Amino acid sequence: MPGLFRPRHHVAPRPDLPQRVGPDATAVVVGGGIAGVSAALVLAERGVQVELLEAAPHLGGRLGTWDRTLADGSEVVVEHGYHGFFRQYYTLRDLLRRIDPDLGFLRDVGGYPIASRPSVGWEPEDFTALPRTPLLNLVALVLRSPSFKLSELRHVNADEALAMLHYDPVRTYAEHDHRSAAELLDSLGFSDRGRAMLFEVFAHSFFNVEERYSAAEFLAMCHFYFTGNPEGLGMDAPTEDYRTALWEPFTRLLEKHGATVTTGARAVALRPDGARGWAVDVEREPARHARHLVVATDVPATRDLVAASPELVATAPGLARGIASLPGGEPYVVARLFCEGDVDPGRAVFTGVTRERVLDSVTLFHRLEGGSARWAAAGPGPRSVVELHSYACPAGTSRDELVAAMREELAALWPEAADLRVVDVDAHRYTNAPGFDPGYHLVRPGVLTDARGLRLAGDWVACDVPSALMERAAVTAVTAANDVLREEGAAPEPMRSIPPRGILARRPRA
Ligand SMILES: Cc1cc2nc3c(=O)[nH]c(=O)nc-3n(C[C@H](O)[C@H](O)[C@H](O)COP(=O)(O)OP(=O)(O)OC[C@H]3O[C@@H](n4cnc5c(N)ncnc54)[C@H](O)[C@@H]3O)c2cc1C
């Protein structure tokens, strides 16, 4: 990998500082998704006495799992939905190596095509085979992809297109956060097919529609996943359900380091607690007290929690304003279909879908995950477990209408899917994804807040380090933990990332 694109430490190891904190450092972490578990783990490893409070009966948040008895009587574990673990998720992967040093629980899902229904007339296209090195990947895209014909390039607005290569965490937001990704895409001048195949699918996978998605955020994502990413577009996924692969091992590790993991514990208010630090009021349980507090809840929950905490609002008006104005993402639906029959053997494990009203992706779980494969193999004939996602649903449409529409769209995409006999469906509609509307960057709260000792972590928290989704949850969590360690006089947890700026961005003067 050329040096220019090599992952770099944005937090370097500090062997000169103590690795462990003193005996009386305490912390409460609210929220047990990736962000909360990551923060709690780093703190517990360094000797902080941590309690992790999670409202749900299980850890995981948007990677949570639950048991379900299917109509045929079989017991299965269902998850919140397919997740791609990309290879530039360096912080997340460093945390995952604590539970599995070789990351053996992840497998390469292989190529994943972007497809549209046959009547649109576009062959499915797989971008994962592009070279991994930035710039070479762009050149190969333009030379190889039928969606980006050389003859059409003269229509492309070069200044706008180069904004991806000029990505800078300060300048890009200053110049592009006021407008939407749709406006940026309109002005780029790519062909309809290029726009549909690459950009629309991409914008939706952040639970946003282009019209409501900041152009700056979109450019940051282009940098993180493509133009600045030396690891390529390949992704890995767990071979067992998330409870088995992630949450049980993380719970054991947290407890081994002395942390307390309390599920079914909903924080209802946060209060400054004088010299002691923070108090967390918990539904039907005694309040918790700690010197340090990490709030790692999702956007709607954080809004509710802050609104129910008048003493916090009085102490930290900046935080309160930022949280109150935070936009939410679009509603999304995940439907797992347990079917008799299977789709064609040549279908990819994961397929991104473009130009459908609701269907954004299809995952063949019986070809990916142990539990689903076992259920499929237990039938008298072929069976399949097909998961459908709609990442940015039309608002005001019910879960059942959306699931029915996704099933119709699947049959239009893959004609053989019309013959599947669905024996059970596990479907959910959620509204807890973060929004990245134009104009919000300046008011988006970061990890550190004007409430001393209270840090935020999660995939919605502002962060200069290139990251998104699960990796942003992990990066903000370790940043929050590092601030606690700094205050306790201990060395920070080292962190690596892809280059912070695009290849053409002006470097700050040394
Ligand atoms: C269908 C789907 C597909 C996705 N695909 C990908 C993908 O391919 N790649 C990728 O990188 N990311 C993907 N994501 C995004 C990823 O899931 C999130 O970015 C990540 O899980 C966010 O983690 P988090 O810890 O910030 O938030 P969450 O997981 O939302 O965790 C917040 C936790 O706080 C808890 N909580 C809320 N209120 C309280 C309270 N009052 N007291 C105590 N606890 C509380 C919640 O129960 C929850 O467990 C996907 C998400 C979904 C939904």
The ligand as a MOL file (V3000), in Angstrom:
LIG
                    3D

  0  0  0     0  0            999 V3000
M  V30 BEGIN CTAB
M  V30 COUNTS 53 58 0 0 0
M  V30 BEGIN ATOM
M  V30 1 C -30.5190 -2.2140 9.0620 0
M  V30 2 C -29.1990 -1.5730 9.3560 0
M  V30 3 C -28.1070 -1.8380 8.5650 0
M  V30 4 C -26.8850 -1.2280 8.8240 0
M  V30 5 N -25.8150 -1.5340 8.0430 0
M  V30 6 C -24.6170 -1.0280 8.3680 0
M  V30 7 C -23.4710 -1.4160 7.6330 0
M  V30 8 O -23.5630 -2.2010 6.6930 0
M  V30 9 N -22.2670 -0.8910 8.0070 0
M  V30 10 C -22.1450 -0.0260 9.0440 0
M  V30 11 O -21.0300 0.4060 9.3520 0
M  V30 12 N -23.2210 0.3530 9.7590 0
M  V30 13 C -24.4510 -0.1090 9.4310 0
M  V30 14 N -25.5420 0.2790 10.1380 0
M  V30 15 C -25.3910 1.3470 11.1480 0
M  V30 16 C -24.9560 0.7980 12.4990 0
M  V30 17 O -25.8760 -0.1350 12.9710 0
M  V30 18 C -24.8770 1.9640 13.4830 0
M  V30 19 O -24.0530 2.9740 12.9540 0
M  V30 20 C -24.3150 1.5540 14.8240 0
M  V30 21 O -24.8640 0.3560 15.2730 0
M  V30 22 C -24.5800 2.6750 15.8220 0
M  V30 23 O -24.1390 2.2830 17.1000 0
M  V30 24 P -24.3870 3.2170 18.3430 0
M  V30 25 O -23.8110 2.5440 19.5230 0
M  V30 26 O -23.9570 4.5990 18.0120 0
M  V30 27 O -25.9800 3.3330 18.4950 0
M  V30 28 P -27.0700 2.2290 18.8610 0
M  V30 29 O -26.7000 0.9200 18.2870 0
M  V30 30 O -28.3810 2.8130 18.4530 0
M  V30 31 O -26.9920 2.0990 20.4320 0
M  V30 32 C -27.6520 2.9760 21.3070 0
M  V30 33 C -28.0860 2.1530 22.5050 0
M  V30 34 O -28.5940 3.0150 23.5010 0
M  V30 35 C -29.6620 2.3440 24.1630 0
M  V30 36 N -30.4790 3.3230 24.8590 0
M  V30 37 C -31.2940 4.2510 24.3020 0
M  V30 38 N -31.8560 4.9860 25.2880 0
M  V30 39 C -31.3860 4.5270 26.4660 0
M  V30 40 C -31.5840 4.9140 27.8130 0
M  V30 41 N -32.4030 5.9180 28.1270 0
M  V30 42 N -30.9360 4.2260 28.7770 0
M  V30 43 C -30.1000 3.2020 28.4640 0
M  V30 44 N -29.8830 2.8030 27.1890 0
M  V30 45 C -30.5040 3.4660 26.1980 0
M  V30 46 C -30.3780 1.6800 22.9890 0
M  V30 47 O -31.2430 0.6500 23.4330 0
M  V30 48 C -29.2050 1.1690 22.1810 0
M  V30 49 O -28.8110 -0.1140 22.5870 0
M  V30 50 C -26.7700 -0.3040 9.8930 0
M  V30 51 C -27.8700 -0.0420 10.6980 0
M  V30 52 C -29.0650 -0.6650 10.4360 0
M  V30 53 C -30.2390 -0.3370 11.2980 0
M  V30 END ATOM
M  V30 BEGIN BOND
M  V30 1 1 1 2
M  V30 2 1 2 3
M  V30 3 2 2 52
M  V30 4 2 3 4
M  V30 5 1 4 5
M  V30 6 1 4 50
M  V30 7 2 5 6
M  V30 8 1 6 7
M  V30 9 1 6 13
M  V30 10 2 7 8
M  V30 11 1 7 9
M  V30 12 1 9 10
M  V30 13 2 10 11
M  V30 14 1 10 12
M  V30 15 2 12 13
M  V30 16 1 13 14
M  V30 17 1 14 15
M  V30 18 1 14 50
M  V30 19 1 15 16
M  V30 20 1 16 17
M  V30 21 1 16 18
M  V30 22 1 18 19
M  V30 23 1 18 20
M  V30 24 1 20 21
M  V30 25 1 20 22
M  V30 26 1 22 23
M  V30 27 1 23 24
M  V30 28 2 24 25
M  V30 29 1 24 26
M  V30 30 1 24 27
M  V30 31 1 27 28
M  V30 32 2 28 29
M  V30 33 1 28 30
M  V30 34 1 28 31
M  V30 35 1 31 32
M  V30 36 1 32 33
M  V30 37 1 33 34
M  V30 38 1 33 48
M  V30 39 1 34 35
M  V30 40 1 35 36
M  V30 41 1 35 46
M  V30 42 1 36 37
M  V30 43 1 36 45
M  V30 44 2 37 38
M  V30 45 1 38 39
M  V30 46 1 39 40
M  V30 47 2 39 45
M  V30 48 1 40 41
M  V30 49 2 40 42
M  V30 50 1 42 43
M  V30 51 2 43 44
M  V30 52 1 44 45
M  V30 53 1 46 47
M  V30 54 1 46 48
M  V30 55 1 48 49
M  V30 56 2 50 51
M  V30 57 1 51 52
M  V30 58 1 52 53
M  V30 END BOND
M  V30 END CTAB
M  END
